[in-house]
Amino acid sequence: MVPAIAAVAVRTSAGIAGVLVVIDLLPTADVQAAHRRSTLAALKALFPFVQVMADLVALALENRAIVRVQERRSQFIRLLHLIATMPAAEVIDQLIQTITTQFCQLTQPCACTSRPRPW
């Protein structure tokens, strides 16, 4: 016998992000037809719940993307605030190093260093 399966697409605004699947594995030898029908009926009754769970997963994925954008925006605002509040007499090399460090934290590259000015 084939197992009973309920599959629902996890749809985000960008498209299908995945599939949420519920599988009821039935023993092959000693399953009666009535038991199989009741299992399929239970799975059909479970389908709306699986759909809601898939929608919640999609919502969580989209919220994660929104939070990442907001975190980067906040880091950029902090960087701009730091630049705006630096004293005018501060040495330019220190300013360059501070901006580079903050920008590296903002963009999170693998490696980021500032090079000394040639002049």
C-alpha positions as CSV (number, residue, x, y, z in Angstrom):
1,M,0.0,0.0,0.0
2,V,1.0,3.6,-0.6
3,P,1.4,5.9,2.4
4,A,-1.1,8.7,2.8
5,I,0.5,12.0,1.9
6,A,-0.6,15.7,2.3
7,A,1.6,18.2,0.7
8,V,1.1,22.0,0.6
9,A,3.3,24.6,-1.1
10,V,5.0,27.3,1.0
11,R,4.4,30.4,-1.0
12,T,6.1,33.7,-0.4
13,S,5.9,36.9,-2.4
14,A,9.0,35.8,-4.2
15,G,7.5,32.5,-5.3
16,I,7.4,28.9,-3.9
17,A,9.9,28.6,-1.1
18,G,9.3,24.9,-0.4
19,V,6.7,22.2,0.4
20,L,5.3,21.2,3.8
21,V,4.6,17.5,3.7
22,V,2.7,15.2,6.2
23,I,3.1,11.5,5.6
24,D,1.1,8.8,7.4
25,L,3.2,5.6,6.9
26,L,0.8,2.6,6.9
27,P,2.0,-1.0,7.5
28,T,1.7,-2.8,4.2
29,A,0.5,-6.3,5.3
30,D,-2.0,-5.9,8.1
31,V,-3.9,-2.7,7.2
32,Q,-7.6,-3.2,6.6
33,A,-9.5,-1.1,4.1
34,A,-11.6,0.5,6.8
35,H,-8.5,1.6,8.7
36,R,-7.1,3.1,5.5
37,R,-10.3,5.0,4.7
38,S,-10.3,6.4,8.3
39,T,-6.6,7.4,8.0
40,L,-7.3,9.2,4.6
41,A,-10.3,10.9,6.2
42,A,-8.2,12.1,9.1
43,L,-5.5,13.3,6.7
44,K,-8.1,15.2,4.7
45,A,-9.4,16.8,7.9
46,L,-5.8,17.7,8.7
47,F,-5.2,19.4,5.4
48,P,-6.5,22.9,6.4
49,F,-4.2,22.8,9.4
50,V,-1.2,21.9,7.2
51,Q,-2.2,24.8,4.9
52,V,-2.2,27.2,7.8
53,M,1.2,25.9,9.0
54,A,2.6,26.4,5.5
55,D,1.3,30.0,5.5
56,L,2.9,30.6,8.8
57,V,6.2,29.2,7.5
58,A,6.0,31.6,4.5
59,L,5.2,34.5,6.8
60,A,8.2,33.7,9.0
61,L,10.5,33.6,5.9
62,E,9.3,36.9,4.7
63,N,9.6,38.4,8.2
64,R,13.2,37.2,8.4
65,A,14.0,39.1,5.2
66,I,12.3,42.2,6.5
67,V,14.2,42.0,9.8
68,R,17.5,41.7,7.9
69,V,16.8,44.8,5.9
70,Q,15.8,46.7,9.0
71,E,19.0,45.6,10.9
72,R,21.2,46.8,8.0
73,R,19.3,50.1,7.8
74,S,19.8,50.6,11.5
75,Q,23.5,49.9,11.2
76,F,23.8,52.4,8.4
77,I,22.0,55.0,10.4
78,R,24.3,54.4,13.3
79,L,27.3,54.8,11.0
80,L,25.9,58.1,9.6
81,H,25.3,59.3,13.2
82,L,28.9,58.4,14.1
83,I,30.3,60.3,11.1
84,A,28.1,63.3,11.9
85,T,29.2,63.5,15.5
86,M,32.9,63.2,15.0
87,P,34.9,66.3,16.0
88,A,36.2,68.3,13.1
89,A,39.7,68.2,14.4
90,E,39.9,64.4,14.4
91,V,42.7,63.0,12.3
92,I,41.5,61.9,8.8
93,D,43.2,58.5,9.1
94,Q,41.3,57.7,12.2
95,L,38.1,58.8,10.5
96,I,38.8,56.6,7.5
97,Q,39.6,53.6,9.8
98,T,36.4,54.2,11.8
99,I,34.2,54.5,8.7
100,T,35.8,51.4,7.2
101,T,35.3,49.4,10.3
102,Q,31.7,50.4,10.6
103,F,31.0,49.9,6.9
104,C,32.6,46.4,7.2
105,Q,30.3,45.6,10.0
106,L,27.4,46.9,8.0
107,T,28.1,44.9,4.9
108,Q,29.7,41.9,6.7
109,P,32.2,41.0,4.0
110,C,34.7,38.1,4.5
111,A,37.7,40.4,4.9
112,C,37.8,44.2,5.0
113,T,40.8,46.4,5.7
114,S,41.7,50.0,5.1
115,R,44.9,50.8,3.4
116,P,47.1,53.7,4.4
117,R,46.9,56.7,2.1
118,P,49.7,57.1,-0.4
119,W,50.1,60.8,0.4
